[in-house]
Amino acid sequence: HDETDEKLSRQVKIAVLASLVLTFLLLVLWPLPMHGAASVFGKGGFTTWVALEIIWALLGGIVIIVLPVWETVRAFVQAKKDVENIAEKADASATLKNGITLTIDITAEVSATAKA
């Protein structure tokens, strides 16, 4: 995938915005109910608070585990397609800027063995 300065600049802006929003949410909005309560949480309020904490932790854990696995699987699938495309083009050649022709001969053998 081509990474251009424009794409990277856009990703930086998204990361900065996400950081600011999450900082505000987690440091200001999330603790407000605890500070806003005039007294100690009742059983129902505390149960709700703990349930939200558990849900937040589970979602965070799922994202932290699933996204890298998903990206890795996608990268392997793309690499497999790239290898198959290269194998289909048995002879590849290109002319370099200095006029020299570069030729690459590719031989691919695929074998599968089945064990009973």
Residue pairs with C-beta under 8 A, 6 or more apart in sequence:
33 45
33 49
34 41
34 49
37 45
41 49
83 108
86 92
86 106
86 108
87 106
87 108
87 110
89 106
90 105
90 106
90 107
91 103
91 104
91 105
91 106
92 103
92 104
92 106
93 101
93 102
93 103
93 104
94 101
94 102
95 101
95 102
96 102
